Amino acid sequence: MSGPLAGVRVLDFGMNIAGPYASSILADFGADVIKVEPPDGDAARAFEPQAGGVSALFAAMNHRRRYLGMDLRNPDSVPVLQRLIDRSDILIQNLRQGRATKLGIDAAACHARNSRLIHASIEAFYPNEGERPGYDLMVQAESGMMAMTGQADGPPARTPSSAIDHVTGLWTATAVLAALAGDRNRAVIKVSMLDVAMGLLNDRISNYMIDRQEPLRMGSATTLTTAHQAYPTADGYIVIGAPSNAFFAKLCDVLGPPLKGDDRFATQAGRLRYRAELDAAISSLLAIAGTEAWYATLSKAGIPVAQVRPLSAAVRRHTDHSATGFADLGGSGLRILAPPVQMAGVQPASRPPGPVGADTDEVLREAGFSAEELARLREAGAIF
């Protein structure tokens, strides 16, 4: 591996998204990531859709690594695990609370072997909630995020992607990089997805701590300011950002009367007070032309504006214009996003993920196991 983290070895015991995504970030920067899986593999391997028998989600979360199969419940795996810990710089796991201790990969057990190992654990909820299982959806619900997402007259909604999983992985990788720069003396990192979710609501929570007002579900709008939301056009929707007096004046100049010259909208306080009237006025004026036309006109006027694009259009635009783009995984039919960083040594993945245990022999030979030892371990069911 090449890159700024070349020579750094990571043991990835992660499952699904948060843990593997953290490891993938490190892999994109050149770390040697070894994904350790039980006999039935990471559950994400079974997710649809698939290409060539490989899950698209699994490929996105588990690229640029080697795959080692080991049954940690088998006592014969202990010397294998110990030698891997001895040789590694980082261990990342997002197993249910308490599971790492049962399997011998908790921080205390690992540091008894290697005090310089950086041990990172991800959990869904708060430490006092025991072995409660959870996914991104449950964390969105518990954080208050779902209660304030969706249309005003509709039910609570989740964000379409597993955003908390991804941002948790990003925070975990960031903490690991900070620990690499430190003294590395029994470094322990713990990240709660629920803490991360609360952090993503930082602005809302800060407001709530002052005014004690529950945020409302408002679709694309916000209680803090307006005009700053999606508006209908003759053939779709366009997002306009004119929260300041300066941008709102530009919007009035473009749209004209009855928006321009209405004293009710002269200040932010007035625009919030008469939000319904303001939205109706803007929507009626935008209805005379289509989204593309308004996008061009408002952009030319220097007003923040965006089209509400379906994912297919966003992917085409990313393909045509992004500096980082996509990575095609070795003719497998799998195509994943490349790392969103332009930096020397950061390269996109180029091959699809291997099956469970695809690199077991290679990794363990590097760790000093002989062919005879590997055969005995495989016969005992400790590795595969």
BATIRO-926921 format. One line per 2 residues: number of its first residue (from 1); for each residue x, y, z of C-alpha. Coordinates in nm, 2 decimals. Example, Ala and Ser with C-alpha at 12.3 -4.5 7.8 and 13.67 -1.06 7.14 Angstrom:
1) 1.23,-0.45,0.78; 1.37,-0.11,0.71
# end
This chain:
1) 0.00,0.00,0.00; 0.11,0.36,-0.07
3) -0.01,0.68,0.09; 0.05,0.88,0.40
5) -0.06,0.59,0.63; 0.16,0.33,0.45
7) 0.30,0.09,0.70; 0.01,0.14,0.95
9) -0.17,-0.19,1.02; -0.54,-0.19,1.11
11) -0.74,-0.48,1.25; -1.10,-0.43,1.14
13) -1.36,-0.62,1.34; -1.64,-0.39,1.22
15) -1.97,-0.50,1.08; -2.23,-0.32,0.86
17) -2.14,0.05,0.82; -1.99,0.26,1.10
19) -1.69,0.05,1.19; -1.60,-0.06,0.83
21) -1.64,0.30,0.71; -1.39,0.42,0.96
23) -1.14,0.16,0.85; -1.21,0.24,0.48
25) -1.11,0.60,0.54; -0.78,0.48,0.69
27) -0.74,0.24,0.39; -0.79,0.52,0.15
29) -0.50,0.70,0.31; -0.28,0.40,0.26
31) -0.32,0.19,0.58; -0.30,-0.19,0.56
33) -0.65,-0.29,0.68; -0.72,-0.65,0.77
35) -1.09,-0.73,0.79; -1.14,-1.01,1.04
37) -1.47,-1.19,0.99; -1.65,-1.49,1.16
39) -1.75,-1.79,0.97; -2.08,-1.64,0.84
41) -1.90,-1.31,0.75; -2.01,-0.95,0.78
43) -2.39,-0.93,0.76; -2.36,-0.66,0.50
45) -2.23,-0.92,0.25; -2.59,-1.03,0.21
47) -2.74,-0.69,0.13; -2.89,-0.62,-0.21
49) -2.83,-0.52,-0.48; -2.53,-0.73,-0.58
51) -2.29,-0.76,-0.88; -2.10,-1.08,-0.93
53) -2.22,-1.21,-0.59; -2.08,-0.90,-0.41
55) -2.31,-0.66,-0.23; -2.28,-0.30,-0.35
57) -2.30,-0.17,0.01; -2.04,-0.41,0.13
59) -1.80,-0.30,-0.15; -1.86,0.07,-0.06
61) -1.78,0.01,0.31; -1.51,-0.26,0.28
63) -1.28,-0.17,-0.01; -0.90,-0.16,-0.01
65) -0.83,-0.42,0.26; -0.74,-0.79,0.31
67) -0.99,-1.05,0.43; -0.91,-1.29,0.71
69) -1.15,-1.55,0.83; -1.12,-1.65,1.20
71) -1.36,-1.79,1.46; -1.29,-1.61,1.78
73) -1.52,-1.84,1.97; -1.27,-2.13,1.89
75) -1.00,-2.15,2.16; -0.75,-2.25,1.89
77) -0.78,-1.90,1.75; -0.62,-1.74,2.06
79) -0.26,-1.75,1.94; -0.36,-1.62,1.60
81) -0.54,-1.33,1.75; -0.25,-1.25,1.99
83) 0.00,-1.24,1.71; -0.22,-1.02,1.50
85) -0.26,-0.78,1.80; 0.11,-0.78,1.86
87) 0.18,-0.67,1.50; -0.10,-0.41,1.46
89) -0.12,-0.04,1.53; -0.50,0.01,1.54
91) -0.81,-0.21,1.62; -1.16,-0.09,1.53
93) -1.48,-0.27,1.64; -1.85,-0.19,1.65
95) -1.98,-0.50,1.80; -2.27,-0.49,2.05
97) -2.16,-0.36,2.39; -1.99,-0.64,2.59
99) -1.93,-0.86,2.29; -1.57,-0.75,2.24
101) -1.49,-0.86,2.60; -1.64,-1.20,2.54
103) -1.43,-1.24,2.22; -1.11,-1.12,2.38
105) -1.07,-0.80,2.17; -1.16,-0.54,2.44
107) -0.91,-0.27,2.51; -0.77,-0.42,2.83
109) -0.70,-0.76,2.67; -0.54,-0.60,2.36
111) -0.33,-0.36,2.57; -0.20,-0.65,2.78
113) -0.04,-0.77,2.46; 0.04,-0.44,2.29
115) 0.03,-0.12,2.48; 0.09,0.09,2.17
117) -0.22,-0.04,2.00; -0.49,0.22,1.94
119) -0.82,0.06,2.04; -1.14,0.22,1.90
121) -1.49,0.10,1.99; -1.82,0.22,1.84
123) -2.15,0.17,2.02; -2.50,0.27,1.92
125) -2.63,0.42,2.24; -2.52,0.56,2.57
127) -2.28,0.35,2.80; -2.55,0.28,3.06
129) -2.79,0.12,2.81; -2.62,-0.22,2.83
131) -2.62,-0.45,2.53; -2.90,-0.28,2.36
133) -2.88,-0.35,1.98; -2.93,-0.06,1.74
135) -2.90,0.07,1.39; -2.88,0.41,1.24
137) -3.26,0.44,1.22; -3.30,0.38,1.60
139) -3.03,0.64,1.67; -3.21,0.89,1.45
141) -3.53,0.83,1.64; -3.37,0.86,1.99
143) -3.17,1.18,1.90; -3.48,1.38,1.80
145) -3.37,1.39,1.44; -3.67,1.20,1.31
147) -3.92,1.41,1.51; -3.81,1.72,1.32
149) -3.76,1.57,0.98; -4.04,1.55,0.72
151) -4.34,1.75,0.62; -4.54,1.95,0.87
153) -4.86,1.74,0.82; -4.67,1.41,0.78
155) -4.52,1.14,1.00; -4.16,1.15,1.13
157) -3.90,1.07,0.86; -3.55,0.95,0.85
159) -3.27,1.08,0.64; -3.25,0.86,0.32
161) -2.89,0.76,0.39; -2.73,0.61,0.70
163) -2.58,0.95,0.77; -2.51,0.88,1.14
165) -2.32,0.56,1.06; -2.11,0.75,0.81
167) -2.03,1.05,1.03; -1.96,0.81,1.32
169) -1.71,0.64,1.10; -1.56,0.98,1.01
171) -1.53,1.08,1.38; -1.37,0.74,1.47
173) -1.11,0.77,1.19; -1.04,1.13,1.30
175) -0.98,1.02,1.66; -0.76,0.74,1.54
177) -0.54,0.98,1.34; -0.52,1.21,1.64
179) -0.41,0.91,1.86; -0.15,0.81,1.60
181) 0.01,1.16,1.65; 0.00,1.11,2.03
183) 0.21,0.90,2.27; 0.02,0.58,2.19
185) 0.02,0.46,2.54; -0.28,0.23,2.58
187) -0.49,0.47,2.37; -0.87,0.40,2.40
189) -1.13,0.56,2.18; -1.50,0.52,2.24
191) -1.76,0.67,2.00; -2.13,0.66,2.06
193) -2.35,0.70,1.75; -2.61,0.88,1.96
195) -2.35,1.13,2.07; -2.26,1.18,1.71
197) -2.63,1.23,1.62; -2.67,1.49,1.89
199) -2.36,1.67,1.75; -2.52,1.68,1.41
201) -2.81,1.87,1.57; -2.57,2.11,1.73
203) -2.74,2.43,1.60; -3.09,2.30,1.69
205) -2.99,2.19,2.04; -2.81,2.52,2.11
207) -3.13,2.71,2.02; -3.34,2.47,2.23
209) -3.12,2.53,2.54; -3.22,2.90,2.52
211) -3.58,2.91,2.40; -3.70,2.56,2.50
213) -3.91,2.54,2.18; -3.95,2.20,2.01
215) -3.83,2.23,1.65; -4.12,2.17,1.40
217) -4.12,1.94,1.10; -4.11,2.19,0.81
219) -3.99,2.00,0.51; -3.70,2.19,0.35
221) -3.77,2.50,0.55; -3.63,2.61,0.88
223) -3.76,2.80,1.18; -3.44,3.01,1.19
225) -3.47,3.21,0.87; -3.65,3.25,0.53
227) -3.66,3.26,0.23; -3.44,2.95,0.26
229) -3.61,2.64,0.12; -3.74,2.45,-0.18
231) -4.01,2.63,-0.39; -4.22,2.49,-0.67
233) -4.16,2.60,-1.03; -4.36,2.54,-1.35
235) -4.20,2.19,-1.38; -4.03,2.10,-1.06
237) -3.86,2.25,-0.75; -3.58,2.49,-0.69
239) -3.40,2.56,-0.37; -3.34,2.93,-0.29
241) -3.11,3.06,-0.02; -3.19,3.43,0.06
243) -3.18,3.44,0.44; -2.99,3.77,0.46
245) -3.13,4.12,0.38; -2.87,4.15,0.10
247) -2.97,3.82,-0.07; -3.34,3.89,-0.02
249) -3.30,4.23,-0.19; -3.14,4.06,-0.49
251) -3.43,3.81,-0.49; -3.68,4.09,-0.49
253) -3.50,4.26,-0.78; -3.52,3.94,-0.99
255) -3.88,3.84,-0.90; -4.03,4.19,-0.89
257) -4.37,4.29,-0.75; -4.56,4.19,-0.55
259) -4.26,4.06,-0.36; -4.06,4.37,-0.42
261) -4.19,4.67,-0.23; -4.39,4.48,0.03
263) -4.29,4.63,0.36; -4.40,4.32,0.55
265) -4.09,4.15,0.41; -3.84,4.42,0.47
267) -3.68,4.26,0.77; -3.60,3.90,0.88
269) -3.84,3.94,1.16; -4.11,4.04,0.92
271) -4.03,3.76,0.68; -4.06,3.51,0.96
273) -4.39,3.66,1.09; -4.55,3.66,0.74
275) -4.38,3.34,0.62; -4.70,3.20,0.47
277) -4.76,3.51,0.27; -4.40,3.53,0.16
279) -4.39,3.17,0.05; -4.72,3.21,-0.15
281) -4.58,3.52,-0.32; -4.25,3.36,-0.42
283) -4.43,3.04,-0.53; -4.67,3.23,-0.75
285) -4.39,3.42,-0.92; -4.18,3.11,-0.98
287) -4.47,2.93,-1.14; -4.43,3.12,-1.46
289) -4.11,2.94,-1.57; -3.93,2.61,-1.53
291) -3.65,2.51,-1.29; -3.37,2.53,-1.55
293) -3.47,2.89,-1.64; -3.49,3.00,-1.28
295) -3.16,2.83,-1.20; -2.99,3.03,-1.47
297) -3.16,3.36,-1.38; -3.10,3.34,-1.01
299) -2.75,3.21,-1.05; -2.67,3.51,-1.28
301) -2.80,3.74,-1.01; -2.56,3.59,-0.75
303) -2.84,3.43,-0.54; -2.76,3.09,-0.38
305) -2.97,2.85,-0.57; -2.98,2.47,-0.64
307) -3.19,2.23,-0.84; -3.37,1.95,-0.65
309) -3.21,1.66,-0.85; -3.31,1.30,-0.84
311) -3.02,1.07,-0.75; -2.98,0.96,-1.11
313) -2.91,1.32,-1.22; -2.68,1.38,-0.93
315) -2.48,1.08,-1.02; -2.45,1.20,-1.38
317) -2.34,1.54,-1.26; -2.09,1.39,-1.02
319) -1.95,1.17,-1.31; -1.91,1.48,-1.54
321) -1.79,1.74,-1.30; -1.64,1.59,-0.98
323) -1.26,1.60,-0.94; -1.27,1.27,-0.75
325) -1.56,1.08,-0.91; -1.61,0.71,-0.90
327) -1.40,0.40,-0.88; -1.47,0.10,-1.10
329) -1.38,-0.22,-0.91; -1.19,-0.44,-1.16
331) -1.46,-0.52,-1.41; -1.68,-0.66,-1.14
333) -1.98,-0.44,-1.23; -1.93,-0.26,-0.89
335) -1.88,0.11,-0.90; -1.83,0.30,-0.57
337) -1.75,0.66,-0.48; -1.38,0.75,-0.48
339) -1.24,0.92,-0.17; -1.37,1.28,-0.17
341) -1.01,1.41,-0.10; -0.76,1.54,-0.35
343) -0.42,1.46,-0.19; -0.10,1.30,-0.30
345) -0.10,0.93,-0.21; -0.48,0.89,-0.19
347) -0.60,0.65,-0.45; -0.94,0.50,-0.52
349) -1.00,0.13,-0.48; -0.94,-0.08,-0.79
351) -1.05,-0.43,-0.71; -1.37,-0.58,-0.56
353) -1.38,-0.72,-0.21; -1.27,-1.07,-0.17
355) -1.48,-1.35,-0.01; -1.45,-1.42,0.36
357) -1.10,-1.54,0.43; -0.97,-1.46,0.09
359) -0.63,-1.34,0.23; -0.61,-1.55,0.55
361) -0.30,-1.75,0.45; -0.11,-1.44,0.32
363) -0.18,-1.24,0.63; -0.09,-1.52,0.87
365) 0.23,-1.62,0.67; 0.34,-1.26,0.72
367) 0.27,-1.30,1.09; 0.51,-1.60,1.10
369) 0.28,-1.90,1.08; 0.41,-2.19,0.89
371) 0.22,-2.39,0.63; 0.19,-2.68,0.88
373) 0.05,-2.44,1.15; -0.20,-2.30,0.91
375) -0.32,-2.64,0.81; -0.37,-2.74,1.18
377) -0.55,-2.42,1.25; -0.78,-2.47,0.95
379) -0.85,-2.83,1.04; -0.94,-2.71,1.40
381) -1.18,-2.46,1.25; -1.00,-2.16,1.40
383) -0.93,-2.00,1.06; -1.08,-2.04,0.72
# end
